[in-house]
Amino acid sequence: MTKEENNQKKVKKAKKSGGNKFLAALAYVPKRMWHAILHSIAELKKVTWPSRKDLINYTVIVLIFMVLMAIVVGLLDLGASELIAVIIRR
């Protein structure tokens, strides 16, 4: 029987015996949080991280894309503001 199952049985027992359900559940929260952290660490150990060269390449691609999108949005904003200015002048 794992510790988690044992803790769940304790919570269920407290619920059946008429104990304070909220406090029983509240006492179990830190254990659940620690369990989640341990699982996250285990999953991160399984990750295949990119090499430094790949990371630099991906960063450059993202930066170029961001600059291009900034230019597109800037041009759309300029066009919209000019269009609004033309409409207002009439």
C-alpha positions in Angstrom: 0.0 0.0 0.0 1.5 3.4 -1.0 1.6 6.4 1.3 -0.9 8.1 -0.9 -3.5 5.3 -0.6 -2.9 5.3 3.2 -3.5 9.0 3.4 -6.6 8.7 1.3 -7.9 6.0 3.7 -7.2 8.3 6.7 -9.2 11.1 5.0 -12.1 8.7 4.3 -12.0 7.4 7.9 -12.2 10.9 9.2 -15.2 11.6 7.0 -17.0 8.5 8.2 -16.3 9.1 11.8 -17.9 12.5 11.6 -14.6 14.4 12.0 -14.1 17.8 10.4 -13.9 17.0 6.7 -12.4 20.3 5.8 -9.5 19.9 8.2 -8.9 16.4 7.1 -8.8 17.4 3.5 -6.7 20.5 4.3 -4.1 18.3 6.1 -3.7 16.2 2.9 -3.0 19.2 0.6 0.8 19.6 1.3 1.3 15.9 0.7 -0.5 16.1 -2.6 1.5 19.2 -3.6 4.8 17.4 -2.8 3.7 14.4 -4.7 3.0 16.6 -7.8 6.4 18.3 -7.5 8.1 14.9 -7.4 6.2 13.7 -10.5 7.1 17.0 -12.3 10.8 16.5 -11.5 10.7 12.9 -12.7 9.0 14.0 -16.0 11.6 16.8 -16.5 14.4 14.2 -16.3 12.8 12.4 -19.3 12.8 15.5 -21.5 15.2 15.6 -24.4 16.6 19.1 -24.2 17.9 20.9 -27.4 21.6 21.4 -27.9 23.1 24.9 -27.7 23.2 25.2 -31.5 19.6 24.2 -31.9 18.6 26.6 -29.1 20.4 29.5 -30.8 18.8 28.6 -34.2 15.3 28.5 -32.7 15.9 31.8 -30.9 17.0 33.5 -34.1 14.0 32.2 -36.0 11.6 33.4 -33.3 13.3 36.9 -33.2 13.0 37.2 -37.0 9.4 36.2 -36.9 8.7 38.7 -34.2 10.3 41.6 -36.2 8.3 40.6 -39.3 5.1 40.5 -37.4 5.9 43.9 -35.8 6.3 45.4 -39.2 3.0 43.8 -40.5 1.1 45.1 -37.4 2.8 48.5 -37.7 1.8 48.8 -41.4 -1.8 47.7 -40.6 -2.0 50.3 -37.9 -0.6 53.0 -40.1 -3.0 52.1 -42.9 -6.0 52.1 -40.5 -5.0 55.4 -38.9 -4.6 57.0 -42.4 -8.0 55.6 -43.5 -9.6 57.1 -40.3 -7.9 60.4 -40.9 -9.3 60.5 -44.5 -12.8 59.7 -43.3 -12.7 62.3 -40.6 -11.5 65.1 -43.1 -14.6 64.6 -45.3 
